[in-house]
Amino acid sequence: MTVLFVRSRAGRFVAWLMLGLVGAAGAVLYAWALLKIPDRMHLHDPQDRYNARILVISVGGAVVVGLGLLYTARTYSLSHRGQITDRFTKALEQLDADQLYVRVGGIQALGRLMHDSPIHHDDIIEVLTAFVRDRAPMTPSAPPPDRVTRPAVLHEHVVDLHVQCRHEGVQGSVHEGLSVGLATPILDTLASSVT
């Protein structure tokens, strides 16, 4: 409910207004502290009063630096999330390509993305599973062609997919309730169907 309110025009206005009020209150509090802290600490020596004001200025500077770091971290997080989304989208486009080397590149890109972003691991496994099932159904309608006519390079890339999925944590045919089905006969059928 709060998120929907902030996304509306009136909600954004109210959020900015509240942020401005909090900022103004912080500035007033800071100015008060700068002027009154030496009196509150019962300091009479001019050097001690100066040191107390320097302390207040240092605390204010630390707060500004902390807010800057939070803003930078938020910006970095959003940028990183956008980059991951772009990489995922490009890899999906590569999987749909007509050329074999582009599809293999898409598989490799998803493998690298799985390594770089562990939070997307299950999503990538799901996409690769759908890709394998789409290219190599569980019950092939036609017998696979002879292994001699199949390019050796393609077979190596299919084995790379199998090894990469095993390396990334896909054990056997089930990973956390997600049926993967990357058995060797299916990989052989995949090798014959993508040529």
Residue pairs with C-beta under 8 A, 6 or more apart in sequence:
4 11
5 11
5 14
6 12
6 15
30 56
30 60
33 56
34 53
34 56
34 57
34 60
37 52
37 53
37 55
37 56
38 48
38 49
38 52
38 53
41 48
41 52
43 49
43 52
84 113
84 116
84 117
84 120
87 109
87 113
88 110
88 113
88 120
88 123
88 124
90 109
91 106
91 109
91 110
91 113
92 106
92 127
93 106
94 102
94 103
94 105
94 106
94 109
95 103
95 106
95 107
95 110
95 127
95 131
97 103
97 106
100 154
100 194
100 195
103 194
104 154
104 157
107 128
107 131
107 157
107 160
107 161
107 164
108 160
110 124
110 127
110 128
111 124
111 161
111 164
111 168
113 120
113 124
114 120
114 121
114 124
114 125
114 168
115 168
121 168
121 169
122 175
122 176
122 178
125 165
125 168
125 170
125 175
125 178
125 180
126 178
128 161
128 165
129 178
129 179
129 180
129 181
129 182
132 161
132 181
132 182
132 186
132 187
132 190
133 181
135 190
135 193
135 194
136 186
136 187
136 189
136 190
136 193
137 189
138 181
138 186
140 189
140 193
144 188
144 189
144 192
145 192
147 155
147 188
150 191
150 192
150 195
151 195
154 191
154 194
154 195
155 191
158 187
158 188
158 190
158 191
158 194
159 187
161 182
161 187
162 182
162 184
162 187
165 180
165 182
169 175
170 180
170 182
172 180
173 179
173 180
173 181
173 182
173 183
174 180
